[in-house]
Each structure stands twice: as C-alpha cells, then as structure tokens.
Amino acid sequence: MSEHTLQVLPHENSRRTRVVRLAPALGAAILLGFAVYASRATVSPASTISAAVDDDKTTATAAAKANAFLESLDAQLRSKALLEYDSAKKSSWSNLPVTMVARNGVRLGELTKAQRAAALDAIAAVLSKQGFQKVIDIINADDQLVTGKENKMRFGGDNFYLAFFGKPSPTQPWMLQFGGHHLGINVTVVGKNSVLTPTHTGAQPTSFTRGGKTVRPLGPENDLAFKLVNDLDAKQQKQAVLGAKPKNLVLGPGQDGKTIQPEGIKGSALTEAQRGTLLELIGAWVHMLPEDAAATCLASFKAKLADTYFVWYGPTTDGSAAYYRIQGPTLVIEYAPQGGTNHIHTIFRDPSNDYGAQLTKQ
C-alpha cells in the first residue's frame, strides 16, 4: 500500500475496504470531487470543441495552479512533467493499461501528499466541476480492478500521469495532459481559448458502489443515446441503425490525422425534440469544459446541427452493447463497448483542431 494513500472508501459489494489510491485531502475542491458522485445534471445544447475559457481571470488561475504544481517538484520530476509545447511526445498517449503503453509526465504514485494535491488542483482548474467529477469517477472505477498486492497491471489511482507541454501561461500556448487506464485528457489553452481534443473517457466497470451509492462514470453517455435511438421512428431508425453488432473506436488514441466518412441519419432529418436530445448527449462531453467555455462551444455546434450525423451499430434495447458515432463538420464522438456493457471506450475530437492546432494559427 502506498504511503501516500489517504482516502479510504468502503464498498458495499466487498467484505473488505477498498483503498482509493488517488489523492490526499484537497480541501473543498477534492472533497467535492469525491462527494458529488456522477452528477446527472441537465446538459445544455452543443457545439464545436473550441471555445473561450471563462475569462482572463480563469485562464490566469489555471496557469497559476499548473505552475504551483510544477514549482512543488524537484528538478528531476519537473523535467519529466514539463515538456516543450511542440514536443513529438504530445501525441503519445493512450487509454490502454500503463504496462502496455508508457505515459508522459509524472506518476501520481511517486508524488508527496502535497504534490498530489497540487496536481489535482491543476487538473480541476482546466475542467468544470462536472468534468473533474467524471475524472474522479473514472479513476475510482479503475481502482475496482486492483487485485492482489502486486497489482501487476498497475491499475488504480497511483498509476495516472500528469504532463504539461509548454510552460503554463495566461497568454502563451500550453497543454495539460492527464491520464492512465481508460482516461486520456488533452486540454490546450491559448489565452482565452480552450480545447478538449482529443480526449478519451472510458470506464471499467461501468457501475460500482462508493459510499453506499451507485456511481456510473458514463451514465449520461449511455442513457441519452438509448433515449435518442428509441425516439426515432421506423423510417429514421432505418437510416440510423446500420448494423446488428457494435463496432470499435475508429478515431481513438493513436489515430490522429485520420478521417472517416459520415454515416447514419442527418440532423436535418430529426425532429426538434430529437435534436434536443442529440445536443444534450453531446453535452455529456462538452460540459467537461468550464461553464462559459462549454456554453460557447455548444452554441457554435448547434448552428451546425443540420450537418451532424448520428449512426448506431448494435441492439437498441437499453442495457445492450451498442456502438454509436456523432459526426459533424468539427466534431467526432464515438462510444464503443468492449465485449459487453461493463467496459466502455469513448473518444471526443475535433479532427481539424486536435491539440489546439487551429488556435496556434490565430
């Protein structure tokens, strides 16, 4: 057991207490992270993935939190955590176990309690409360996979990594990269603008018990999708449902620069209510951004909804394993079960703006 283990969360489905190897006390911010649980708050209509961060103050705060973390490290750890903005390592991230694909940055398990607290503060500063909660939930889900003292696959919260590309600044480009098994977040910040592309969120298991409550890290991504596909009439379903078996991610980690042809039903063929559900579904990803940034994104995407496609592969009965993709002029979202409903991978991209490519041209 790590000497940095602080938070012990009892699980009703286990006779022993599971240890979440994630974080020390972070004051109100981290307590919120563990207490909110996967919020099913209503998400607003949707957008392109690029948007203004709340304002100059928010950008400055995010940069200050990131620099506070970096300054807490010794020279050796700082050299691992801080890389050049245009480093070729930026695209070297994954959702696979860390034993299979090495990660950039510093491992949470090698940090002191204070350093780990500062790391999570930095992550929270570039996300909304809802987005940070999703990160906590995915990490807590991964902790359920820890078996035995050796933990040969290196699952659990100690085995997530944080890196920065470019020195965090209120005005100059920089990127925060955080992830481990089933999680890969890339948030690029350039002045007031922020992008969350590409980002992978996943879960295994997709449901677990924490503090006596059921947690579903990707609950809205499942529920809203099944609502939408079942709200389609027979003619619409014929356009949207193109196969009986689910597919795997097409544009997941390692697929930067690749393209895929849109398929399925077009937004212009949906009713107003159906488009509302589609926008709410997209919001499950977009709302990982801070509130004002997400609102700007969603408004922009709504303007392009008529040219956005929704496609489905698999059964349409809720609780079944099914793949879907949402694809518009500046957006690709994929949701892919891995052999069943208890293991999910998703990707969120703007292929034209991965890693803030468009922002640095402005």
C-alpha positions in Angstrom: 0.0 0.0 0.0 1.3 3.4 -0.9 2.5 5.6 1.9 0.6 8.4 0.2 -2.8 6.6 0.5 -5.2 8.9 2.2 -8.8 8.3 1.2 -10.4 5.0 2.1 -13.8 4.4 0.6 -16.0 1.4 1.8 -17.7 -0.6 -0.9 -20.9 -2.4 -0.1 -20.2 -5.1 -2.7 -17.0 -6.1 -0.9 -16.3 -7.6 2.6 -13.1 -5.6 2.8 -12.5 -1.9 2.5 -11.1 -0.9 -0.9 -8.4 1.8 -0.9 -8.6 4.5 -3.4 -5.0 5.4 -4.3 -5.8 8.7 -5.7 -5.4 11.8 -3.6 -4.9 13.4 -0.3 -7.2 15.9 1.2 -7.6 18.8 -1.2 -9.8 20.9 0.9 -13.2 21.8 -0.5 -12.3 21.1 -4.1 -11.3 17.4 -3.8 -14.0 16.7 -1.2 -16.5 17.9 -3.8 -14.9 15.6 -6.2 -15.5 12.5 -4.0 -18.8 13.7 -2.7 -20.7 14.8 -5.8 -20.6 11.4 -7.5 -21.5 11.2 -11.2 -24.0 14.1 -11.4 -26.9 13.7 -13.8 -27.3 17.5 -14.1 -29.0 18.6 -17.3 -26.6 19.4 -20.1 -27.1 22.2 -22.5 -27.2 22.2 -26.3 -24.0 21.6 -28.1 -21.1 22.9 -30.2 -17.6 22.8 -31.7 -14.9 21.7 -29.3 -13.0 25.1 -29.2 -14.2 27.9 -27.0 -13.2 30.8 -24.8 -12.3 29.9 -21.3 -14.5 31.8 -18.8 -12.3 34.9 -19.0 -8.8 36.2 -18.4 -9.1 35.5 -14.7 -10.0 31.9 -15.2 -7.1 31.4 -17.6 -4.7 33.1 -15.2 -6.0 30.9 -12.4 -5.5 27.7 -14.4 -1.9 28.8 -15.3 -1.2 29.7 -11.7 -2.4 26.3 -10.4 -0.3 24.5 -13.0 2.8 26.5 -12.2 2.2 25.9 -8.5 2.3 22.2 -9.1 5.4 22.4 -11.2 7.2 24.5 -8.6 6.5 21.9 -6.0 8.6 19.4 -7.8 12.3 18.8 -7.7 14.4 19.3 -10.8 14.2 15.6 -11.8 10.4 15.3 -11.5 10.0 18.7 -13.2 12.0 17.6 -16.2 9.5 14.7 -16.6 6.4 16.9 -16.0 7.3 19.9 -18.2 7.9 19.3 -21.9 8.3 21.6 -24.9 5.0 22.7 -26.4 5.8 21.2 -29.8 7.3 18.0 -28.4 6.6 14.9 -30.6 5.6 13.2 -27.3 2.3 15.1 -27.2 0.5 12.5 -29.3 2.0 9.6 -27.3 -1.0 9.0 -25.0 -3.4 6.1 -24.7 -6.3 4.5 -22.9 -4.6 1.1 -22.5 -3.0 -0.1 -19.2 0.2 1.7 -18.4 2.0 -1.6 -18.5 1.2 -1.7 -22.3 1.8 1.9 -23.3 4.2 4.3 -21.4 2.8 7.7 -20.4 4.2 11.2 -20.4 4.8 13.1 -17.2 4.9 12.2 -13.6 3.1 9.4 -11.9 0.7 10.3 -9.1 2.0 7.5 -7.0 5.5 9.0 -6.9 4.3 12.3 -5.5 4.1 13.5 -2.0 0.7 14.3 -0.5 1.1 18.0 -1.1 2.4 17.5 -4.6 -0.5 15.2 -5.4 -3.0 17.8 -4.0 -1.4 20.4 -6.3 -1.6 18.1 -9.3 -5.3 17.6 -8.8 -5.8 21.3 -8.3 -4.2 21.9 -11.6 -6.4 19.4 -13.4 -9.6 20.7 -11.8 -8.6 24.3 -12.9 -8.9 23.4 -16.6 -12.2 21.5 -16.2 -15.7 22.1 -14.9 -16.9 20.6 -11.7 -18.8 18.1 -13.8 -15.7 17.3 -15.8 -13.4 16.9 -12.8 -16.0 14.7 -11.2 -16.0 12.5 -14.3 -12.2 12.2 -14.0 -12.5 11.1 -10.3 -15.2 8.6 -11.1 -13.2 7.0 -13.9 -10.2 6.7 -11.7 -12.3 5.3 -8.9 -13.7 2.7 -11.3 -10.2 1.7 -12.3 -9.4 1.1 -8.6 -12.0 -1.6 -8.6 -9.7 -3.6 -10.9 -6.8 -3.7 -8.4 -6.3 -7.3 -7.3 -3.5 -8.7 -5.2 -0.6 -6.9 -3.5 1.5 -7.0 -6.6 -1.1 -5.2 -8.9 0.8 -6.5 -11.9 -1.3 -4.5 -14.4 -0.8 -1.3 -12.4 -4.4 -0.3 -12.2 -5.7 2.3 -9.7 -5.2 5.9 -9.0 -1.5 5.8 -8.3 -0.9 4.9 -11.9 -2.2 8.0 -13.6 0.2 10.5 -15.1 0.3 14.3 -15.5 2.3 16.3 -18.0 2.5 19.8 -19.3 3.5 20.8 -22.8 4.8 24.4 -22.7 5.1 26.5 -19.6 1.6 27.3 -18.3 0.8 30.9 -19.2 -2.2 33.3 -19.3 -1.2 34.3 -22.8 1.1 31.7 -24.4 0.0 28.2 -25.6 0.3 25.3 -23.2 -1.4 21.9 -22.8 -2.3 19.7 -19.9 -2.2 16.0 -20.5 -3.6 13.7 -17.8 -4.5 10.0 -18.0 -4.0 6.4 -17.3 -6.1 3.3 -17.9 -9.3 4.4 -19.6 -8.6 8.1 -19.4 -6.7 10.4 -21.7 -7.4 14.2 -21.3 -5.7 16.8 -23.5 -6.7 20.3 -22.7 -4.9 23.0 -24.8 -5.1 26.6 -23.5 -4.2 29.6 -25.7 -5.1 32.8 -24.0 -8.9 32.9 -23.5 -9.4 29.8 -25.7 -9.5 26.2 -24.6 -9.9 23.0 -26.5 -10.6 19.5 -25.2 -9.4 17.5 -28.2 -8.6 14.7 -28.5 -9.9 13.3 -25.2 -10.7 9.7 -24.3 -13.1 8.8 -21.5 -13.8 5.2 -20.6 -15.0 3.0 -17.7 -14.4 -0.5 -16.4 -16.6 -1.3 -14.6 -19.3 1.0 -15.8 -21.1 0.9 -12.5 -19.7 0.5 -9.0 -20.6 1.4 -5.4 -18.9 4.2 -3.5 -20.0 5.4 -0.1 -23.2 3.4 -0.4 -24.2 5.0 -3.7 -24.1 3.7 -7.2 -21.6 5.5 -9.5 -21.8 5.4 -13.3 -19.0 7.4 -14.8 -20.5 7.3 -18.3 -24.2 7.1 -17.3 -25.5 10.1 -19.4 -23.5 8.9 -22.4 -25.4 5.6 -22.3 -28.8 6.8 -21.2 -29.2 9.7 -23.6 -28.0 7.7 -26.5 -30.6 4.9 -26.0 -33.2 7.6 -25.5 -32.4 9.1 -28.8 -32.2 5.9 -30.8 -35.6 4.8 -29.4 -37.2 8.1 -30.0 -36.6 7.6 -33.8 -39.5 6.3 -35.8 -39.1 3.3 -38.1 -38.0 5.3 -41.1 -35.5 7.2 -39.1 -34.1 4.1 -37.4 -33.6 2.5 -40.9 -31.3 5.4 -41.7 -29.5 5.5 -38.3 -29.1 1.8 -37.4 -26.7 0.3 -39.8 -25.6 -3.0 -38.2 -26.6 -5.5 -35.6 -23.2 -5.7 -33.9 -21.2 -3.0 -32.2 -18.0 -1.6 -33.7 -14.8 -0.5 -32.1 -13.4 3.1 -32.0 -12.3 4.3 -35.4 -10.6 7.5 -34.3 -9.3 6.6 -30.9 -5.9 7.2 -29.4 -3.1 6.8 -32.0 -5.4 7.7 -34.9 -4.6 11.4 -35.1 -5.0 12.9 -38.6 -7.2 10.1 -39.9 -10.7 10.7 -41.3 -13.9 8.8 -41.6 -16.9 9.3 -43.8 -20.1 10.4 -42.1 -23.0 7.9 -42.0 -26.4 7.4 -40.4 -29.2 9.9 -40.0 -28.5 13.6 -40.6 -29.5 16.2 -38.0 -31.8 17.9 -40.6 -33.9 14.7 -40.6 -34.5 14.8 -36.9 -37.4 16.4 -35.1 -36.8 19.4 -32.8 -37.2 17.1 -29.7 -34.7 14.6 -31.2 -32.2 17.3 -32.0 -32.5 18.5 -28.4 -31.6 15.0 -27.1 -28.7 14.9 -29.5 -27.4 18.2 -28.2 -27.8 17.0 -24.7 -25.9 13.9 -25.5 -23.0 15.8 -27.0 -23.1 18.0 -23.8 -22.0 14.9 -21.8 -18.6 15.5 -23.3 -18.6 19.2 -23.9 -19.5 20.0 -20.3 -16.2 18.7 -19.2 -15.0 22.2 -20.1 -15.6 25.2 -17.7 -19.1 26.5 -17.9 -18.6 29.6 -20.1 -16.3 27.7 -22.4 -18.8 24.9 -22.8 -21.7 27.3 -23.4 -19.8 28.9 -26.2 -18.9 25.6 -27.7 -22.4 24.3 -27.6 -23.9 27.4 -29.2 -21.4 27.1 -32.0 -22.2 23.4 -32.6 -25.9 24.0 -32.5 -25.5 26.2 -35.6 -24.0 23.1 -37.4 -26.5 20.6 -36.2 -28.3 20.1 -39.5 -25.0 18.7 -40.9 -24.3 16.5 -38.0 -24.8 12.7 -38.3 -25.9 10.0 -35.8 -25.2 6.4 -36.5 -25.8 3.2 -34.5 -24.4 -0.3 -34.6 -26.0 -2.9 -32.3 -29.3 -3.6 -30.5 -31.5 -0.7 -29.5 -32.7 -2.1 -26.2 -31.2 -0.2 -23.3 -28.7 -2.3 -21.4 -27.4 -3.8 -24.7 -23.9 -3.4 -26.0 -24.1 -0.9 -28.9 -21.7 1.5 -30.7 -22.7 5.0 -31.8 -21.0 7.9 -33.5 -21.9 11.6 -33.7 -20.1 13.3 -36.5 -20.3 16.9 -37.7 -18.1 19.5 -39.5 -15.9 20.0 -36.5 -16.8 17.1 -34.2 -16.4 13.3 -33.9 -17.7 11.4 -30.8 -17.6 7.6 -30.6 -18.9 5.3 -27.9 -17.7 1.7 -28.2 -18.4 -1.2 -25.8 -15.6 -3.7 -25.4 -17.1 -7.1 -25.5 -20.1 -6.2 -23.3 -21.7 -3.4 -21.4 -19.3 -3.3 -18.4 -16.3 -2.0 -20.3 -16.7 1.2 -22.5 -14.3 3.3 -24.6 -15.2 6.8 -25.9 -13.4 9.4 -28.0 -14.1 13.2 -28.4 -12.4 15.0 -31.2 -12.3 18.0 -33.5 -10.0 16.5 -36.1 -9.2 19.9 -37.5 -8.2 21.2 -34.1 -6.5 18.4 -32.2 -4.0 19.7 -29.7 -5.2 23.2 -30.5 -3.8 23.3 -34.0 -6.2 26.0 -35.1 -5.7 28.1 -32.0 -2.0 28.4 -32.6 -2.6 29.6 -36.2 -4.7 32.6 -35.0 
